[in-house]
């Protein structure tokens, strides 16, 4: 056997593929007195829209602030579901997909004289009654406004 051409990760990925195929075939009821139930594996998904307005504590509009919708369990900035920027009036709309029950909205101003801020928001997904896709959880909207504080002078 020539070890120079041996691809360990290739072997592992093939084994995983075979195991997943076997698991896929084994995901249904085989009891004769029970109705046939189709079991599927996947990830629930939903659409969200978070919008709001960003101002400084002295009432000025904050333009070009980076707005991130992140998982509330992760530190800010490590992973974002979606990113947007405030417009010339301080408005933003972050649109994305995912299915977190709680999301952290992070506001990072372009002006480094202002402190970044974050707010945790609960998302309530509303599903259309006619939708037959069992993995689609619906849509959620939330409004989060920010009043950013000035950084303490050093």
Secondary structure, DSSP 4 states (H G I P E B T S, - for coil): --GGG--HHHHHHHHHHHHHHHHHHT-B---TTSPP-B------EEEEEEEEEEEETTS-B--S-EEEEEETTS-TTT-EEEEEE--TTSEEEEEEEE--SEEEEEEE-SSTTB--EEEEEE---B--TT---TTEEEEEEEE--EEEPBPPP-
